[in-house]
Amino acid sequence: MPASCNAKKVPGLQTTYETEDGFEGVDTARILTINPDGIAAEYVLKIWGR
């Protein structure tokens, strides 16, 4: 299920990832970008926290 923040459209490209204090392990994040011309790209990131 997509996060509620997916409903908010913003200009520009910036993402921020923060773990909870003490998190160690692997996490994933999915980023979907849709350009004004309608071209979309999806990125799946694997993030190692330590």
Secondary structure, DSSP 8 states (H G I E B T S, - for coil): ---GGGG---SS--------TT--EEEEEEEEEE-TTS-EEEEEEEEEE-
